[in-house]
Amino acid sequence: MAWRQHVPSLASAAAGIRQASDAWDAISDSFCGTDNWPIDEKGYADGKVKRDAEAWAHVEVFLDHGPEVLAGVRAAASGPDYVEGPISEDLRRLRGIDTSLDRAAKIRQEWDEVLVLMDASQPGSRAMYASQAEEIRNSEGWHYADELSYQGPALARAGDYLASRADLEQPSQTERAHAALARSTAGSRRAPPASPPAPPAAMPTALRRSR
């Protein structure tokens, strides 16, 4: 269960996305008029850029560790876990996380390729346009960041529960193994069966011929 070590990072990343979103929601109205249309367009745009950049940094954590944890959770969860129990709702919420991770991964790959092409076609242009390219990438990734802010906590909770359950089950499995080993050892130490009695000595020839 090597994936379990990444569960806290995913929980922190999900909380980070939610924090970036909440911080923006708290001030976004201040840039808008009564019709909810921005009156301070620069302030509004800068606020969204900041939100998207902070959220994308946490999306990167999901891209690095999310697929491994997701595969581990699905392998460790049993059928009844999906029907009832403390993580049944979390497991159902994970049905759409594959799409979020896949689409975000494609966005990262596409923009990594764009930056490489910049260096290849116009050496030195990356330093000039990288910031703008990253802003576009972060903006395109915001939708999936928002999805992960809901799906991510479900993945972290399910992973934490299943890892903790494995810890509780491990001692009992170890105890059963020790008991089986003890029985096997005790059996091997039993005294060997007694040797069969020696056959009776043969009668002297002369005695056998007497009538």
matplotlib code that plots the C-alpha trace (Angstrom):
import matplotlib.pyplot as plt

x = [0.0, 2.7, 0.0, -1.1, 1.8, 0.3, -3.1, -2.3, -0.8, -4.0, -6.1, -4.0, -4.2, -8.0, -8.2, -5.8, -8.0, -11.1, -9.2, -8.2, -11.8, -13.2, -10.7, -11.7, -15.4, -15.0, -13.7, -15.0, -18.2, -16.1, -14.9, -18.4, -21.3, -25.0, -25.5, -22.7, -20.6, -17.0, -16.3, -12.7, -11.7, -8.0, -8.6, -11.2, -8.8, -5.9, -7.9, -8.9, -5.3, -4.2, -7.0, -6.2, -2.5, -2.9, -5.4, -3.3, -0.3, -2.6, -3.8, -0.2, -0.2, -3.3, -1.7, 1.5, -0.1, -3.9, -3.9, -1.8, -4.0, -7.1, -5.9, -5.0, -8.3, -10.2, -8.1, -8.5, -12.3, -14.6, -18.1, -19.9, -17.9, -19.7, -23.2, -23.0, -20.5, -18.5, -17.0, -19.8, -20.7, -17.1, -16.6, -19.6, -18.3, -15.1, -16.8, -16.0, -12.5, -10.9, -12.2, -10.9, -7.5, -7.3, -8.4, -6.1, -3.2, -3.8, -3.8, -0.5, 1.0, -0.2, 1.2, 4.5, 4.7, 3.9, 6.8, 9.2, 8.1, 8.8, 12.3, 12.8, 11.4, 12.5, 15.3, 14.8, 11.1, 10.1, 11.2, 9.1, 5.9, 6.0, 4.0, 1.3, 1.2, 1.0, -1.9, -3.8, -3.0, -4.2, -7.4, -8.2, -7.4, -9.7, -12.8, -11.0, -9.4, -13.0, -14.0, -11.1, -12.0, -15.0, -13.7, -10.3, -11.5, -13.6, -10.5, -8.4, -11.1, -11.6, -7.8, -7.4, -10.2, -8.9, -5.4, -6.5, -8.6, -5.7, -3.7, -6.4, -6.6, -2.8, -2.3, -5.1, -3.5, -0.1, -1.5, -3.1, 0.2, 2.0, -0.5, -0.2, 3.6, 3.3, 1.1, 3.5, 6.5, 4.8, 3.9, 7.5, 8.7, 6.5, 8.3, 8.8, 6.6, 8.0, 9.9, 8.0, 8.8, 11.5, 10.4, 10.6, 13.9, 13.9, 13.4, 16.5, 16.4, 16.5, 13.6, 11.5, 12.0, 10.8, 7.4]
y = [0.0, 2.5, 4.8, 5.6, 7.9, 10.4, 10.6, 13.6, 15.5, 15.0, 16.1, 19.2, 19.9, 19.7, 22.1, 24.4, 24.6, 25.2, 28.0, 29.7, 29.5, 30.9, 33.7, 34.8, 34.5, 36.7, 39.7, 39.1, 41.1, 44.2, 44.4, 44.4, 46.8, 46.2, 44.3, 41.9, 43.1, 44.0, 47.7, 47.2, 44.9, 44.9, 44.1, 41.4, 39.8, 39.9, 38.2, 35.4, 34.9, 34.7, 32.2, 30.0, 30.0, 28.9, 26.3, 24.8, 24.3, 22.0, 20.3, 19.4, 17.4, 15.5, 14.8, 13.5, 11.3, 11.0, 8.1, 6.0, 6.6, 6.1, 2.7, 1.7, 2.7, 0.8, -2.3, -2.1, -1.3, -4.3, -4.6, -3.8, -0.6, 0.8, -0.2, 1.0, 2.1, 5.2, 5.6, 4.5, 8.1, 9.0, 6.0, 6.9, 10.5, 9.2, 8.0, 11.3, 11.8, 9.9, 12.5, 15.4, 13.9, 12.9, 16.3, 18.2, 15.9, 16.7, 20.4, 20.1, 18.0, 20.4, 23.5, 21.7, 21.0, 24.6, 25.8, 23.4, 24.6, 28.1, 27.3, 25.3, 27.9, 31.1, 30.6, 32.8, 33.4, 31.1, 33.7, 36.3, 34.3, 31.7, 33.7, 34.3, 30.7, 29.6, 32.0, 30.4, 26.9, 27.8, 29.3, 26.2, 24.0, 25.9, 23.9, 20.6, 22.2, 23.1, 19.5, 18.1, 20.4, 18.2, 14.9, 15.2, 15.1, 12.0, 10.3, 11.3, 10.2, 6.8, 6.3, 7.2, 4.9, 1.9, 2.4, 2.5, -0.6, -2.4, -1.5, -2.9, -6.1, -6.6, -7.6, -10.3, -11.7, -11.7, -13.4, -16.1, -16.6, -16.9, -19.4, -21.6, -21.4, -22.5, -25.4, -26.5, -26.2, -28.1, -30.9, -31.2, -31.6, -34.5, -37.7, -40.1, -43.2, -46.3, -48.8, -52.0, -54.9, -57.2, -60.5, -63.7, -65.6, -68.6, -72.0, -74.3, -76.9, -79.8, -78.6, -77.9, -81.6, -83.0, -84.5]
z = [0.0, -1.0, -2.3, 1.3, 1.8, -0.7, 0.9, 3.2, 0.2, -1.7, 1.2, 1.5, -2.2, -2.2, 0.7, -1.1, -4.2, -2.0, -0.1, -3.4, -4.6, -1.4, -1.2, -4.7, -4.0, -1.0, -3.0, -6.5, -6.0, -5.0, -8.6, -10.0, -10.2, -9.3, -12.5, -11.5, -14.4, -13.7, -13.3, -12.3, -15.2, -14.3, -10.7, -11.7, -14.2, -11.8, -9.1, -11.4, -12.6, -8.9, -8.1, -11.2, -10.5, -6.9, -7.8, -10.6, -8.2, -6.2, -9.4, -10.1, -6.8, -8.0, -11.4, -9.7, -7.0, -7.7, -10.2, -7.9, -4.9, -6.9, -8.2, -4.6, -3.2, -5.9, -5.3, -1.5, -1.5, -1.4, -2.9, 0.4, 0.8, -2.3, -0.9, 2.7, 5.3, 6.1, 2.6, 0.3, -0.6, -1.2, -3.5, -5.5, -5.8, -7.4, -10.5, -12.3, -11.0, -13.9, -16.3, -14.2, -13.9, -17.6, -18.9, -16.5, -17.6, -21.2, -20.5, -18.8, -21.6, -24.3, -22.6, -21.8, -25.5, -26.4, -24.2, -25.8, -29.2, -28.2, -27.3, -30.5, -32.9, -31.1, -28.6, -25.6, -26.3, -23.4, -20.9, -22.7, -23.1, -20.4, -18.0, -20.5, -21.5, -17.9, -17.3, -20.2, -19.0, -15.5, -16.8, -18.9, -15.9, -13.5, -14.3, -13.4, -10.3, -9.2, -9.8, -7.8, -4.9, -4.4, -5.7, -4.0, -0.4, -1.2, -2.5, 0.5, 3.0, 1.3, 1.1, 4.8, 5.9, 3.8, 5.0, 8.6, 8.2, 6.7, 9.8, 12.1, 10.0, 9.8, 13.5, 13.3, 10.2, 11.9, 15.0, 12.8, 11.0, 14.4, 15.6, 12.5, 12.8, 16.5, 15.6, 12.9, 15.2, 18.0, 15.6, 14.4, 18.0, 18.9, 19.9, 17.0, 17.0, 18.9, 16.9, 16.0, 18.2, 17.1, 15.5, 17.7, 17.6, 15.3, 17.0, 17.0, 14.2, 16.6, 18.6, 15.4, 14.4, 17.7, 17.7]

ax = plt.figure().add_subplot(projection="3d")
ax.plot(x, y, z, "-o")
ax.set_aspect("equal")
plt.show()
